[in-house]
């Protein structure tokens, strides 16, 4: 129960802070400690026997808030997230599209990367049968960040780039490649992504991150 109270307190503190974390000047040790604390609070707490369904649901919702707080850190969260890609500890349960699924901490950390770098792609694959016009889209994160080794190499090569430049690089790759599915590339869908790329370059405003569960 004490652990649960710590999670709630941590979420409350983070939620009251400004959203634009990347713009704040942070002490590296303080930032690392805060990020590691968030990741630790993604771990499912073993609640006492007899805990009500409502309390279990509330605990799960708090873990979702912790994930969103972690994701809001953007590129600042990437090193810590990559360090935990193989973390098999149980985390939250949520609607993944076709069914309810339980995430591991490692999967939740991978989704921090995915939902920040290519937020337009996650929703297309949140269903077991996405619209066929999206099937041609390749997934950048599954190509370059799908193992800890590849993710660390990617991070070393990209650590000086802000989120908007990373999103531009990812979207340029997505629009010039295709998935392995044997379908025609949708000219309409590809043009929409190209238009988004033009806007991204013009405005220099990063795309809002997605969430890894069905809204």
Secondary structure by P-SEA (a helix, b strand, c coil): caaaaaaaaaaaaaaacccccccccccaaaaaaaaaaaaaacccccccccccaaaaaaaaaaaaaaaaaaaaacccaaaaaaaccccccbbbbcccccbbbbbcaaaaaaaaaaaacccccccccccccccccccccccccccccccaaaaaaaaaacccccaaaaaaaaaaaaaaccccccccccaaaaaaaaaaaaaaaaacccccccccccc
